[in-house]
Amino acid sequence: MRAAIEKRYFSHWFHLNILFLGLLMACHPDPDDFGETEILPWYDGKKLAISITYDDGTVNQFQKALPIMNELGMPGTFYINTGEIPGSQYQAKFIGRELKEIVEESASVATDRENLFERASAIRMIDMSGAVEMHNQAGALFEQGKEEEAIAVVEKALVQARGLNQVRERAPRVLEGPRTDWDAIREFASQGHEFGVHTISHPRLAVMDEDNLLYELLNCREDILNQLGPEHTFSAECPFGTEDERVMEYALAHFEGLRNIMPMDSLHEVNRWGHYDPDYELTPYVQWQRGPLGDTTLLQKKAWVDRALDAKHHPWLVLVYHGIDGIGWEPQSSDSVRAYFEYIHGKGDQIWVGTFKEVTQYLKQRMAASVDIQPEKDQITIYLTHNLGERFDHPMTLRTQVPGNWDEFRVLQGGKEISYNMAESGATGQWVHYNVLPNSEEIVLEQVR
Ligand SMILES: [Zn+2]
């Protein structure tokens, strides 16, 4: 009780002093007090970041939703399954022993924890009815911690396989609707959209053995790299929104951004299934994932944006789309897509719509960057650096206090003039914000005489 009173007293005293100090500073701005620089939470000084993401690469995402995004100048992120794209080098296949050998062995060796992953990978590739469904079911059960039930499903599939005249391999067909080819995808990429890994053929990675899991993840990445270049191998989404620990370990080792999870001290994540608000005060950033499902109303979707704009910290709203206009899982109508995107666009002065990669870059860069400031009378020199490597090259937004007596000034990076915005101007001097590249040439703010 005593401690609580003291704490309250201290806090009261502390606030009074801060208030007094603030008043003092407001009345008498120190003319020598300038150069202070901070990296703004989101690019261009926006209050909220939104990433619009699509899974599976079904045709209407490109034919219906993408043109709306182009019209409004919003880039999207498309997590694609590459196996069925015409021209891909890698198709779904089983990596390991002969399927026939695995099936025959199952007659005398029961499925257990040791052989579950090999067998769950194998059953999916056997040419028989229900193969993919049984694999998916085993994966879902395993991820719910129901290992015995998962084993029973695999056993059932193997009994069925032992009854076949011949055990043949067949790549599952998972993509709904007409195919979109690489030429078209390259064109979309050139318009500013991001493409990312969603595996070759959409398996349940949590029940796959290492060889098959890595084949699905890394050979999808390889086709994207060869077709679109290294800028599109930054982020990934492992199918079915898995958060399986073993799968995440592999994926996090190969991708800088992962929509499934992104463990960072500075980021609190709320997944698509989480019933939580974007308000969370223990981390600087909150990633709030919301998946518009078939029955999500426009009103609900608009409320996500409003709620995120109201959040105290720095929310990142990540929207997860699947089907559009009848093709793909839980489809949304393109009319509702348009109405929603126009709503977001209408709040463009407060919202930064960036690809999943761009927002990941900005967030990680801001947490890692250091700002070295050298203020002089007529010139402020700033060095902005981080140690994340050259794949983190997103421009960052700085806010700098310039002396109140600078009537005219300019901002340069590497000697080239760049534009700036007056953030505010008043008793505490004038503040500007501007976009610059990290790990690049020196930044100079100088008075123009
Ligand atoms: Zn998917």
Residues whose N, C-alpha, C, O or C-beta is under 5 A from the ligand:
A	BS01	ZN	D55 D56 P239 F240
